[in-house]
Amino acid sequence: MSPHTTRPSRLRTAVVGATTALALTACGGGTGSDGDKAADDKPQGVVSQAEAKKIADRYEKVNNKANAAQDAKLLATVEAGQVYAMDKATYTLVKTWPDKEQKAYAKPFSYRDRQYVIPEKGTATWFAVRATSSQDSKNSVLLVFDKVGGTHKMVLSLWAGSGEPLPEPAIDKHGLAEAADPGTKVGKLAPTDVGAAYADLLQTGGKKKGTALTSTKPVEKAKKTYQRSSKEGAADGMATQMFFAKAPADPSVYALRMADGGVLALFPAAHKQESLLKEAYRSNASLVPNEEQSAFGATRGPLITDMFEGQGMAELTPKAARIAAVDFQHVDAR
């Protein structure tokens, strides 16, 4: 993973930042000073702040090395979940980029101005890091590290866009964040429902599960994508274009209590796009894959199916379900 990992394509949804101001306090792992008996009674974090820093440092080092070599096996030692599914696909697509962009992608970077968001031990297996990048100091990112195979790996990476801040999590007196149950509804949706609600925007224009979502930039953009595909189709109108929900590579959903009393949902999302040549043209024409589709192995024919994996961030309150950011990566084509 690197800042804004992949080249934006016409099918990739842009990241839009949340509007809630962020003022995180530095979170410790629940450890006290030497000789302080009261420290024994303090709740412990999933990891200590020192451990979180070590994990993030290792991620930086290994990720930079993997990006330079486009080594997916090496990347898998520090990434999992949606981020890995997206970044692994990026390695396939890098060869299609201009030389300048390929060099920029391989350039090492680091996470700066880190603030660790660590839930209490026993309530979660994961922690998050809020940071900026040495390659992008204006935009903030929320990185989620979960325990996968006995090791904490990065599983989600949500960027705020255009210099907008990230939501503020609730931090208790011990400096710990409060994890929320992803399956518990907050208003109309539970955190585990948000990905399917977003997929409905692409599939039906938001007529079913998507009706629960408040209007935000990512929501309106997805609706426009549906409207455009429904009206214009593909291949200059010679083919239909439709979107379908699919199970994400990793269904894990993460949720945090927010300072304003709501819940911050960090969710996976995925969909497939089918472009089908209309019957009237099938005898003398074929759909021709573009450069990205060809890189995944797609060949000309009456049907091309594209797969997308993504991730998102939503603010849930009893009154509203606001998707604040989404990010998708083209991961396959057939």
C-alpha positions, -999 to 999 in steps of 0.1 A, spaced: 0 0 0 12 35 -7 -6 69 -6 -34 68 -31 -21 34 -42 -34 31 -77 -39 53 -107 -75 67 -106 -96 51 -134 -130 59 -147 -144 31 -126 -126 39 -93 -146 59 -68 -128 89 -54 -121 91 -17 -140 119 1 -131 129 36 -154 130 66 -165 164 79 -162 158 116 -131 175 131 -103 153 145 -85 160 177 -71 127 188 -51 124 220 -21 102 220 -33 68 230 -12 46 253 -14 9 257 -26 12 293 8 10 309 17 32 339 49 46 352 74 25 372 64 22 409 28 32 403 6 5 419 -25 20 403 -11 11 369 -19 -26 377 -55 -17 379 -57 2 346 -72 -15 316 -47 -27 290 -49 -19 253 -49 -45 225 -13 -34 221 8 -8 239 17 24 221 53 12 218 41 -21 202 18 -2 178 47 19 167 68 -11 161 41 -28 140 36 4 119 74 8 115 77 -28 103 48 -23 79 65 8 64 98 -10 58 84 -42 43 57 -24 23 83 -1 7 105 -31 -2 75 -50 -16 63 -21 -37 98 -16 -52 99 -52 -63 62 -57 -68 65 -87 -46 30 -99 -35 43 -127 -13 64 -103 7 35 -78 9 14 -106 24 36 -108 54 24 -73 65 -10 -69 47 -42 -89 47 -79 -83 40 -92 -57 16 -59 -38 15 -40 -68 3 -66 -78 -23 -64 -43 -37 -27 -39 -36 -20 -73 -50 -41 -63 -80 -22 -31 -83 10 -50 -88 -6 -65 -119 -16 -31 -132 16 -12 -126 31 -24 -158 3 -6 -177 11 28 -162 34 55 -177 71 52 -166 68 83 -145 39 69 -125 57 35 -121 87 52 -106 65 73 -82 48 42 -70 81 25 -62 94 55 -43 97 48 -5 74 68 19 67 70 56 37 77 78 40 109 98 22 126 127 10 93 139 -17 90 165 -26 56 178 -62 46 184 -61 15 206 -92 -3 220 -91 -21 253 -77 -56 253 -105 -81 253 -129 -59 233 -111 -61 200 -81 -77 183 -72 -46 162 -60 -11 165 -59 19 142 -34 46 133 -42 81 121 -14 97 101 -3 116 71 22 105 45 56 118 35 42 119 0 9 136 10 10 158 40 -24 175 34 -46 144 36 -50 121 66 -54 84 66 -68 59 91 -50 26 90 -65 -5 106 -42 -33 118 -58 -66 128 -43 -98 141 -42 -123 112 -24 -156 117 -9 -144 150 6 -112 135 -9 -77 132 -13 -68 96 -28 -38 78 -63 -47 66 -79 -14 58 -66 20 48 -91 49 46 -80 83 32 -97 115 38 -97 137 7 -90 174 -1 -74 181 33 -106 173 52 -103 158 87 -111 124 100 -139 117 125 -129 119 162 -132 86 182 -142 86 218 -112 82 241 -116 73 277 -96 85 307 -70 58 302 -63 69 266 -81 39 251 -106 39 223 -139 21 225 -146 -6 200 -183 -11 190 -201 -42 180 -202 -42 141 -234 -62 141 -255 -38 163 -277 -14 145 -272 24 150 -304 38 136 -313 21 103 -280 3 97 -254 -17 115 -218 -13 105 -220 -47 88 -249 -34 66 -231 -5 51 -212 -23 24 -243 -39 10 -262 -6 11 -234 10 -9 -234 -18 -35 -272 -12 -39 -265 23 -51 -246 8 -81 -270 -20 -86 -304 -3 -84 -295 34 -79 -303 30 -42 -339 18 -44 -335 -10 -19 -308 -12 9 -294 21 -3 -324 41 8 -310 40 43 -280 61 33 -278 99 37 -268 119 7 -231 125 6 -206 129 -22 -197 92 -24 -234 83 -24 -243 107 -51 -214 97 -72 -224 61 -70 -260 70 -80 -247 89 -110 -226 59 -120 -257 37 -120 -277 63 -139 -250 67 -165 -246 30 -170 -283 24 -172 -288 51 -198 -256 49 -219 -245 13 -214 -210 6 -228 -193 5 -262 -211 36 -274 -244 21 -266 -238 -13 -283 -236 -31 -249 -255 -30 -217 -236 -23 -184 -248 -36 -151 -234 -38 -115 -239 -66 -91 -230 -69 -54 -204 -96 -45 -189 -108 -13 -157 -89 -5 -123 -106 -2 -125 -102 35 -159 -96 52 -144 -81 84 -159 -49 96 -145 -26 123 -164 -1 144 -154 26 169 -175 48 192 -172 84 182 -168 114 205 -202 127 194 -219 94 205 -222 78 170 -203 49 156 -175 50 130 -179 20 106 -149 8 87 -162 -16 61 -152 -37 31 -171 -35 -2 -170 -53 -35 -190 -55 -67 -188 -68 -103 -195 -50 -135 -209 -68 -165 -207 -53 -200 -228 -74 -224 -229 -68 -262 -265 -64 -273 -279 -93 -294 -282 -72 -325 -244 -67 -327 -232 -101 -317 -229 -115 -352 -204 -89 -364 -188 -73 -334 -171 -80 -301 -162 -61 -269 -125 -54 -269 -108 -52 -235 -89 -21 -225 -53 -22 -213 -63 -28 -176 -87 -56 -185 -61 -72 -208 -36 -71 -180 -59 -93 -160 -64 -117 -189 -97 -105 -204 -102 -113 -241 -126 -100 -267 -161 -114 -268 -197 -106 -262 -192 -103 -224 -166 -87 -202 -169 -90 -164 -148 -67 -142 -143 -73 -104 -137 -45 -79 -126 -47 -43 -130 -17 -20 -132 -3 15 -152 26 31 -158 47 61 -192 57 74 -206 77 104 -236 61 119 -260 79 143 -296 72 153 -307 98 127 -283 93 98 -260 69 80 -233 89 62 -207 73 40 -178 96 43 -152 78 21 -150 49 -3 -121 36 -24 -122 9 -50 -96 -10 -70 -101 -30 -102 -89 -65 -93 -99 -88 -121 -114 -90 -156 -126 -119 -176 
